[in-house]
Each structure stands twice: as C-alpha cells, then as structure tokens.
Amino acid sequence: MAEFEPLQDEITAETLVVGGGISGITTAIESAEVGRNVILVERKPFIGGRVMSTNQYFPKLCPPSCGIEINLKRLRGTDKVRVLTLAEIESVTGEPGNYQVTIKLNPRFVNDKCTLCGECEKVCEIERDNELNYGLDKTKAIYLPHMMAYPHRYVVDPEYAGDERMKKCVEACAYDAIELDMQPRTITATVKAVVWATGWKPYDATKIDNLGYGRIPNVVTNVVMERMASESGPTQGKILRPSDQKEITKIGFVQCAGSRDENHLPYCSAVCCLASMKQATYIREQYPEADVHMFYIDVRSPGRFEDFYVRVQEDEKFHFHRGKVGKITEDPSTGNVILEAENTLTGEINKVECDMAVLATGMVPTAVDEPPPLETPVDEFGFIIADGGRGVIGTGSALRPMDVAASIQDATGAALKAITVEARR
Ligand SMILES: Cc1cc2nc3c(=O)[nH]c(=O)nc-3n(C[C@H](O)[C@H](O)[C@H](O)COP(=O)(O)OP(=O)(O)OC[C@H]3O[C@@H](n4cnc5c(N)ncnc54)[C@H](O)[C@@H]3O)c2cc1C
C-alpha cells in the first residue's frame, strides 16, 4: 500500500514525480514495477488530475473511474510509491543522480481514522465553491473531493480550519478523525531523478471577448460541459442550459476558441475536436431530437481517432460548419445565443441560433505560472522542452497538449528516462 504521510523528515527514493495526474501516476507505477522507489507529489487532496473531471473519455467513452481504478489497484499493490497529496515542492537543488528536494506537506485536518461516515459533513454549516465543478455548485467546508478520491478520505478547506463553526464537525466525529490544529510540515527528499508531470489548465475564456464567455450566461467552456454531463456534476449529469435550466434542442460547439489564434494561443491543443465530438454524444444521448452544430477551421482527429469522427458524421443531427466563429451575441428575449462565422470556402456568413454554445478552449501548461526548477528549458508558451539538455524530465501534457493515451505512452518513456538519468550524466 502506498504511503500518504511520511513519518520521517528526511526520505529517499530513486525517482521523484511531481504531479499526480495520469502522466505522473503512470511514471510512478511504471518505475515502481521495475523496482524503483518513488515519491509522487500532488498538490491537490487527491490524485488523478484533470481526467477525473471528465465525464467520459474518448475514444471508448468510458468514465474516468475505469482508468483510475486500474491504476489505483496497481498503486495499492506496491509499497514502492509514496503518495504525498496536498504537497508542494519548495526547492530542488543538485544534479542528476543526487537531487535534494524540499517538500511542504499542507494539512488535511483529517487523519487516517476517517471512516467516510459523513457525519461531519452533515452538521457542517459552511459551504464553499466546488472547484471540481468549476464553482457551479458548493461543497461543505469538510468534504470528500469525489467518490473515487484517492486517498479516500475527507479534507477540510484550509480557509475554514480556524473557523469556530468547524467545532461542530469535530464533535460529530465519533472516531477523533478531525484535527483542526494540524500544521504544515516541511520534509526533505534525496532522489536520483526528478520528473515534472504538472499538466495543463484551461485557457482563460474571458480573454476571448468576442465569444461572450462570462458575459452571456449560455456560453460555457468545454471543461464546464464535462462537469455538466457528469453524475457528480452540478445537475447530477442532466445537461441543462445555465440561464434557465431549459432542456437542449440546439447546441453550438465553437472549435479553436482562442486556439490557433495569434491573439491567444497560436498552437492547436490536439484534443479539442475530439472532446467536442465526444460532448456532442452526451447531448445526443440525453436529447435524441436535439441538433448539434459544430463550427471548425478543420477537424483534427489523428490516427485511429478518425473512426470516432466518422461515427459522429453518420449522425444526421450532427451538422458541421466550416468557419471559425467570430462573434457570439445573445437574444435577451429568449436567452438564445447566435453564433456567427464566415464559411472559409464560400465566403458566406453563417448565423446559427442555439440554446447554448460550448467553447472548445485549449490547454495551457500549468508550468506557465510556475516554471520547473533547475533552469529547465520551456518554450514560449510554457511547455517543457523534452530533451532540453538540462533540468528535470518533463512528461505528459506539461510537454505539449496530449490525450490520455499519448500521455500514458510519454509517461512510460519518462520512467525509463529517470532510470537512465545517471548514465546520461
Ligand atoms: C475539454 C477536454 C476534454 C478532454 N477529454 C479527453 C478525453 O475524452 N480523452 C482523452 O484521451 N483526453 C482528453 N483530454 C485530455 C486529457 O485531459 C489530458 O490528456 C490529461 O489530463 C493529461 O494528463 P496529465 O497528467 O499530463 O495532466 P493533468 O491531468 O493536468 O494532471 C497534472 C497533475 O499535476 C498536479 N500539479 C500541477 N502542478 C503541480 C505542482 N506544482 N505540484 C504538485 N502537483 C501539481 C495537478 O494538480 C494535476 O493533478 C481532454 C482535454 C480537454 C481540454
């Protein structure tokens, strides 16, 4: 069983992996299964990364629980991975073969006596935005991040740990599992290789002013649509338009919302066409009469993903429109949105009125705000340059936008790079 909180202040391992998404988990498990000791550092209270906030993932359209369950089984089956959640890297020094890393362990305020009985949550009076659902609903201040959360344990929002009202939760816990006076700890790790798997975040759609996100209630982003479709989402999986909870009869998907655009993200995020086609299947499943309109520059579905594209094309309720949406306006009397695009083949201006619009916004590396240590080279957008010759080993979507399968392949390669790091000194 992987360990959550080390008792010692100084620990050692062969490989340190930063970021507990599918890439980081893969590198950790692949390394452990060839006998390496690994420390996996995740700053959230649970591992799984952004895959955990998708409803289903292409191409097989299985829920994230399938993939994570297999990985959790592998993690539980090894004592070689120490999983540190709520953990942050403070510093990394040294060189390949001998790095010193300072890790801050933030308090969970709930110890391992937690049985998940939920009595604390019932009596908790404080509500906070649910970040898993992009703030579309609330959790209590003591909460289980999601049903598959690993570690499977409650956590207290640190903002409220000192709030008098939390004492009620402590009193309701029959197992003495809540410790509101838990303090942060700093530990040091000595490791031979460092892998950076810090992933991505969605592009800030409020910057794309012409598409109305943040101003027009019925314009949402693709990551929000994943949560709207999810059983653990704000409407328990029923997709309803945000302004009035109306059922969907006509929906527009706006491809390259800010992507392949010199004013925003000049690159292609690789997964957005497939993500929108996948989300169209959510709509079509719930609303057999609904029409789906997808506006695109060109549809990108590389390799075998083409099969998915072909399948979607067979649906007569799915309408593809060539052209990048230049403007979205709102009809205030109905709340409907009007998508306007120039067809780049015919020059015609195409206007389609829909109940709601979904912006396929791109992936931005989290490393753009927090560059990796040791002067690791990054490109102009913040993606780590693989084989940049120095610094940490980047993997997964920290390197470039990638789907899950590609992330897993890359992360397996990163496990090998970590093993050979000493040889490459
Ligand atoms: C709308 C949308 C839908 C998608 N749907 C699919 C799909 O159906 N199928 C598919 O194959 N792909 C899909 N993808 C792509 C998929 O989300 C990525 O392939 C996947 O998330 C990459 O995993 P990762 O581990 O590299 O990054 P992430 O999932 O971002 O994980 C990174 C982890 O690192 C942690 N972290 C970040 N910084 C630090 C730090 N400094 N210290 C500690 N921890 C840190 C984060 O909290 C996170 O847990 C979709 C993408 C989008 C935009």
The ligand as a Tripos MOL2 file, in Angstrom:
@<TRIPOS>MOLECULE
LIG
   53    58     1     0     0
SMALL
NO_CHARGES

@<TRIPOS>ATOM
      1 C1        -12.2960   19.5140  -22.5620 C.3       1 LIG1
      2 C2        -11.2900   18.4180  -22.5670 C.ar      1 LIG1
      3 C3        -11.7320   17.1040  -22.6320 C.ar      1 LIG1
      4 C4        -10.7890   16.0700  -22.7160 C.ar      1 LIG1
      5 N1        -11.2480   14.8120  -22.8910 N.ar      1 LIG1
      6 C5        -10.3580   13.8190  -23.1390 C.ar      1 LIG1
      7 C6        -10.8200   12.5240  -23.4960 C.ar      1 LIG1
      8 O1        -12.0270   12.2760  -23.5760 O.2       1 LIG1
      9 N2         -9.8820   11.5680  -23.7890 N.ar      1 LIG1
     10 C7         -8.5360   11.8160  -23.7360 C.ar      1 LIG1
     11 O2         -7.7520   10.9230  -24.0420 O.2       1 LIG1
     12 N3         -8.0660   13.0600  -23.3650 N.ar      1 LIG1
     13 C8         -8.9510   14.0470  -23.0680 C.ar      1 LIG1
     14 N4         -8.4940   15.2820  -22.7160 N.ar      1 LIG1
     15 C9         -7.0440   15.4580  -22.4630 C.3       1 LIG1
     16 C10        -6.6840   14.9730  -21.0140 C.3       1 LIG1
     17 O3         -7.3400   15.8080  -20.0860 O.3       1 LIG1
     18 C11        -5.1610   15.0170  -20.8370 C.3       1 LIG1
     19 O4         -4.6010   14.0880  -21.7370 O.3       1 LIG1
     20 C12        -4.7140   14.6130  -19.4240 C.3       1 LIG1
     21 O5         -5.3110   15.4130  -18.4440 O.3       1 LIG1
     22 C13        -3.1750   14.7420  -19.3260 C.3       1 LIG1
     23 O6         -2.7960   14.2830  -18.0370 O.3       1 LIG1
     24 P1         -1.5400   14.9070  -17.2680 P.3       1 LIG1
     25 O7         -1.2900   14.0110  -16.1160 O.co2     1 LIG1
     26 O8         -0.4490   15.1680  -18.2230 O.co2     1 LIG1
     27 O9         -2.0390   16.3380  -16.7370 O.3       1 LIG1
     28 P2         -3.1660   16.7240  -15.6660 P.3       1 LIG1
     29 O10        -4.3740   15.9100  -15.8360 O.co2     1 LIG1
     30 O11        -3.3140   18.2090  -15.7790 O.co2     1 LIG1
     31 O12        -2.5200   16.3660  -14.2580 O.3       1 LIG1
     32 C14        -1.4860   17.1560  -13.7060 C.3       1 LIG1
     33 C15        -1.4970   16.9940  -12.1900 C.3       1 LIG1
     34 O13        -0.4040   17.7060  -11.6340 O.3       1 LIG1
     35 C16        -0.8310   18.4330  -10.4770 C.3       1 LIG1
     36 N5          0.0670   19.5750  -10.3390 N.ar      1 LIG1
     37 C17         0.1910   20.6500  -11.1580 C.ar      1 LIG1
     38 N6          1.1770   21.4550  -10.7240 N.ar      1 LIG1
     39 C18         1.6850   20.8780   -9.5990 C.ar      1 LIG1
     40 C19         2.7260   21.2380   -8.7030 C.ar      1 LIG1
     41 N7          3.4530   22.3510   -8.8840 N.pl3     1 LIG1
     42 N8          2.9770   20.4320   -7.6610 N.ar      1 LIG1
     43 C20         2.2510   19.3030   -7.4590 C.ar      1 LIG1
     44 N9          1.2410   18.9120   -8.2860 N.ar      1 LIG1
     45 C21         0.9750   19.6920   -9.3420 C.ar      1 LIG1
     46 C22        -2.2570   18.8140  -10.8280 C.3       1 LIG1
     47 O14        -2.9950   19.1200   -9.6440 O.3       1 LIG1
     48 C23        -2.7520   17.5480  -11.5250 C.3       1 LIG1
     49 O15        -3.2550   16.6100  -10.5900 O.3       1 LIG1
     50 C24        -9.3950   16.3500  -22.6500 C.ar      1 LIG1
     51 C25        -8.9560   17.6750  -22.5450 C.ar      1 LIG1
     52 C26        -9.8950   18.7030  -22.5420 C.ar      1 LIG1
     53 C27        -9.4260   20.1120  -22.5690 C.3       1 LIG1
@<TRIPOS>BOND
     1     1     2 1
     2     2     3 ar
     3     2    52 ar
     4     3     4 ar
     5     4     5 ar
     6     4    50 ar
     7     5     6 ar
     8     6     7 ar
     9     6    13 1
    10     7     8 2
    11     7     9 ar
    12     9    10 ar
    13    10    11 2
    14    10    12 ar
    15    12    13 ar
    16    13    14 ar
    17    14    15 1
    18    14    50 ar
    19    15    16 1
    20    16    17 1
    21    16    18 1
    22    18    19 1
    23    18    20 1
    24    20    21 1
    25    20    22 1
    26    22    23 1
    27    23    24 1
    28    24    25 2
    29    24    26 1
    30    24    27 1
    31    27    28 1
    32    28    29 2
    33    28    30 1
    34    28    31 1
    35    31    32 1
    36    32    33 1
    37    33    34 1
    38    33    48 1
    39    34    35 1
    40    35    36 1
    41    35    46 1
    42    36    37 ar
    43    36    45 ar
    44    37    38 ar
    45    38    39 ar
    46    39    40 ar
    47    39    45 ar
    48    40    41 1
    49    40    42 ar
    50    42    43 ar
    51    43    44 ar
    52    44    45 ar
    53    46    47 1
    54    46    48 1
    55    48    49 1
    56    50    51 ar
    57    51    52 ar
    58    52    53 1
@<TRIPOS>SUBSTRUCTURE
     1 LIG1         1 GROUP 0 **** ****
